[in-house]
Amino acid sequence: MTKVLIVGAGIAGPTLAYWLQRAGYEVTLLEQAPAPRRGGYLIDFWGAGFDVAERMGIAQEVMGRGYRMREVRQVDEAGRRITSFDPDLFVHGTNGRYVSIARSELASIIYAALAERVESIFGDSVRTLDDDGARVRLTFDSGGTRDFDLVIGADGLHSRIRRLAFGPDAQFEKYLGITVAAVELEGHRPREELVAMMYTNVGYQVTRLSLRDDVTLVLFTFLDDGSVADGDTAAQQAALRARFAGAGWEIPAVLEEMDHARSFYCDRASQIRMPSWTRGRVALLGDAAACPSLLAGQGSALAMVEAYVLGVELAQARGDHTLAFERYERRLMPFLRSKQKAAVRLTPAFAPRNGLQLFLRNSIMKLFSLPFVPGLVMGKSLRDAIDLPSPPPAG
Ligand SMILES: Cc1cc2nc3c(=O)[nH]c(=O)nc-3n(C[C@H](O)[C@H](O)[C@H](O)COP(=O)(O)OP(=O)(O)OC[C@H]3O[C@@H](n4cnc5c(N)ncnc54)[C@H](O)[C@@H]3O)c2cc1C
């Protein structure tokens, strides 16, 4: 039986684990965090990733645990409505296959679908990796050594497996000039149920979403040289306070409440661009391989697509991992590259560089309130130009 180590129990890792165990592989899932991670940000889930969720039998649960927003509202510094539109247009444009869900909820639904059929190790990671052509020998942070036939890095944007097998991040990380901070607050006021409130100014955007259990998610996206994300949480929060001192709308209150935030996340909006995602017996997946950044609004769904395609190709290649890796790359690389290019074009929407970009951004938002415009603008981008292979028979 082929022994595979999948590093990272986020979105891509457990999805691949699902398809490989189904095809008869012996799978070990390794996660650095001591337990499945909670909290974080809300993601939009749609497109080919939704198809994968359906094939895993989890789409209904994803819909059930997600949110259907009823309004996207742009406000000014005093909280007055500038314009708004009904996001139901995304739902219609995808035939009802569109939902917003907490990233951690999606991860936990996928993980639960494994139903303990794979070995899971939490609170550990890979320290060294040696691929001698016949097998991969790994040492772990906890001290042990183990051999696997294949190693898959699904350990996110800052993948350690990528560093160990392919080289330093600088070769592959393309920073888009925007840093993101996601703050989860408890008991924040005001709150409007199922309304995405956005305040945008030159250099930044702040979005507020009211989630269940009186939790509010505030998402900052702002122009930065990339250094803010490098600090620890205290330094990141201090930089955020300095950056947004004197800003309008509810920002002063949010910054004050940040000390008691339920969760805080800050990172660069970067893409990973690699000439190849595989080397020898090691392959990369999800953000580790081809992160499109949050600007794509689809990274989780794409991570599931990559996991599914790699799983199918490995199952069909009957032990020939080289062939499977080749097919995996050939099928997906152009598609992922086009998603990355589209995301770059959206940069001004998340942090306009000047008054003109802000004006254009708000004008487009206003057009969205007209009935025929959203379909015209979004129609094509809501369809993923990829044909998924059929699922392999269970092994
Ligand atoms: C603010 C924000 C908003 C976003 N909005 C959307 C959206 O609307 N729609 C959407 O589809 N996507 C969105 N995304 C992107 C999405 O979250 C990612 O693309 C997706 O989570 C990628 O999945 P992944 O499994 O590749 O990586 P991740 O989900 O990052 O999972 C990686 C896992 O690996 C673990 N790990 C890391 N290092 C190690 C190590 N050394 N050893 C072991 N384990 C390790 C991590 O703890 C984590 O569990 C957004 C991202 C951000 C930051």
The ligand as an SDF file (V2000), in Angstrom:
LIG
                    3D

 53 58  0  0  0  0  0  0  0  0999 V2000
   -8.5660   37.3200    4.9050 C   0  0  0  0  0  0  0  0  0  0  0  0
   -8.7080   36.2060    3.8980 C   0  0  0  0  0  0  0  0  0  0  0  0
   -9.8870   36.1150    3.1940 C   0  0  0  0  0  0  0  0  0  0  0  0
  -10.0500   35.0680    2.2830 C   0  0  0  0  0  0  0  0  0  0  0  0
  -11.2200   34.9830    1.6040 N   0  0  0  0  0  0  0  0  0  0  0  0
  -11.4310   33.9180    0.8030 C   0  0  0  0  0  0  0  0  0  0  0  0
  -12.6860   33.7570    0.1230 C   0  0  0  0  0  0  0  0  0  0  0  0
  -13.5790   34.6090    0.1840 O   0  0  0  0  0  0  0  0  0  0  0  0
  -12.8770   32.6340   -0.5930 N   0  0  0  0  0  0  0  0  0  0  0  0
  -11.9200   31.6590   -0.6600 C   0  0  0  0  0  0  0  0  0  0  0  0
  -12.1970   30.6210   -1.3010 O   0  0  0  0  0  0  0  0  0  0  0  0
  -10.7130   31.8100   -0.0960 N   0  0  0  0  0  0  0  0  0  0  0  0
  -10.4360   32.9100    0.6370 C   0  0  0  0  0  0  0  0  0  0  0  0
   -9.2260   33.0650    1.2310 N   0  0  0  0  0  0  0  0  0  0  0  0
   -8.1380   32.1160    0.9290 C   0  0  0  0  0  0  0  0  0  0  0  0
   -8.2230   30.8030    1.6740 C   0  0  0  0  0  0  0  0  0  0  0  0
   -8.3060   30.9650    3.0550 O   0  0  0  0  0  0  0  0  0  0  0  0
   -6.9910   29.9630    1.3370 C   0  0  0  0  0  0  0  0  0  0  0  0
   -6.7330   30.0310   -0.0420 O   0  0  0  0  0  0  0  0  0  0  0  0
   -7.2330   28.5080    1.7200 C   0  0  0  0  0  0  0  0  0  0  0  0
   -7.4060   28.4180    3.1050 O   0  0  0  0  0  0  0  0  0  0  0  0
   -6.0540   27.6420    1.2670 C   0  0  0  0  0  0  0  0  0  0  0  0
   -6.1740   26.3550    1.8020 O   0  0  0  0  0  0  0  0  0  0  0  0
   -4.8910   25.5000    2.1230 P   0  0  0  0  0  0  0  0  0  0  0  0
   -5.3880   24.2290    2.7050 O   0  0  0  0  0  0  0  0  0  0  0  0
   -3.9940   25.4700    0.9580 O   0  0  0  0  0  0  0  0  0  0  0  0
   -4.1000   26.3250    3.2320 O   0  0  0  0  0  0  0  0  0  0  0  0
   -4.5660   26.7260    4.6830 P   0  0  0  0  0  0  0  0  0  0  0  0
   -6.0380   26.7880    4.7970 O   0  0  0  0  0  0  0  0  0  0  0  0
   -3.7580   27.9190    5.0540 O   0  0  0  0  0  0  0  0  0  0  0  0
   -4.0970   25.4830    5.5760 O   0  0  0  0  0  0  0  0  0  0  0  0
   -2.7490   25.1910    5.7930 C   0  0  0  0  0  0  0  0  0  0  0  0
   -2.6470   24.3230    7.0500 C   0  0  0  0  0  0  0  0  0  0  0  0
   -1.2740   23.9250    7.2170 O   0  0  0  0  0  0  0  0  0  0  0  0
   -0.9040   24.1000    8.5550 C   0  0  0  0  0  0  0  0  0  0  0  0
    0.5400   24.3120    8.5900 N   0  0  0  0  0  0  0  0  0  0  0  0
    1.2250   25.4340    8.2690 C   0  0  0  0  0  0  0  0  0  0  0  0
    2.5390   25.2190    8.4000 N   0  0  0  0  0  0  0  0  0  0  0  0
    2.6850   23.9380    8.7910 C   0  0  0  0  0  0  0  0  0  0  0  0
    3.8230   23.1310    9.0640 C   0  0  0  0  0  0  0  0  0  0  0  0
    5.0750   23.6020    8.9670 N   0  0  0  0  0  0  0  0  0  0  0  0
    3.6130   21.8510    9.4350 N   0  0  0  0  0  0  0  0  0  0  0  0
    2.3460   21.3430    9.5330 C   0  0  0  0  0  0  0  0  0  0  0  0
    1.2480   22.0640    9.2860 N   0  0  0  0  0  0  0  0  0  0  0  0
    1.4250   23.3410    8.9160 C   0  0  0  0  0  0  0  0  0  0  0  0
   -1.7070   25.3080    9.0180 C   0  0  0  0  0  0  0  0  0  0  0  0
   -1.8320   25.3400   10.4330 O   0  0  0  0  0  0  0  0  0  0  0  0
   -3.0380   25.0750    8.3210 C   0  0  0  0  0  0  0  0  0  0  0  0
   -3.8940   24.2560    9.0860 O   0  0  0  0  0  0  0  0  0  0  0  0
   -9.0130   34.1260    2.0920 C   0  0  0  0  0  0  0  0  0  0  0  0
   -7.8140   34.2480    2.7890 C   0  0  0  0  0  0  0  0  0  0  0  0
   -7.6590   35.2920    3.6840 C   0  0  0  0  0  0  0  0  0  0  0  0
   -6.3510   35.4180    4.4100 C   0  0  0  0  0  0  0  0  0  0  0  0
  1  2  1  0
  2  3  1  0
  2 52  2  0
  3  4  2  0
  4  5  1  0
  4 50  1  0
  5  6  2  0
  6  7  1  0
  6 13  1  0
  7  8  2  0
  7  9  1  0
  9 10  1  0
 10 11  2  0
 10 12  1  0
 12 13  2  0
 13 14  1  0
 14 15  1  0
 14 50  1  0
 15 16  1  0
 16 17  1  0
 16 18  1  0
 18 19  1  0
 18 20  1  0
 20 21  1  0
 20 22  1  0
 22 23  1  0
 23 24  1  0
 24 25  2  0
 24 26  1  0
 24 27  1  0
 27 28  1  0
 28 29  2  0
 28 30  1  0
 28 31  1  0
 31 32  1  0
 32 33  1  0
 33 34  1  0
 33 48  1  0
 34 35  1  0
 35 36  1  0
 35 46  1  0
 36 37  1  0
 36 45  1  0
 37 38  2  0
 38 39  1  0
 39 40  1  0
 39 45  2  0
 40 41  1  0
 40 42  2  0
 42 43  1  0
 43 44  2  0
 44 45  1  0
 46 47  1  0
 46 48  1  0
 48 49  1  0
 50 51  2  0
 51 52  1  0
 52 53  1  0
M  END
$$$$
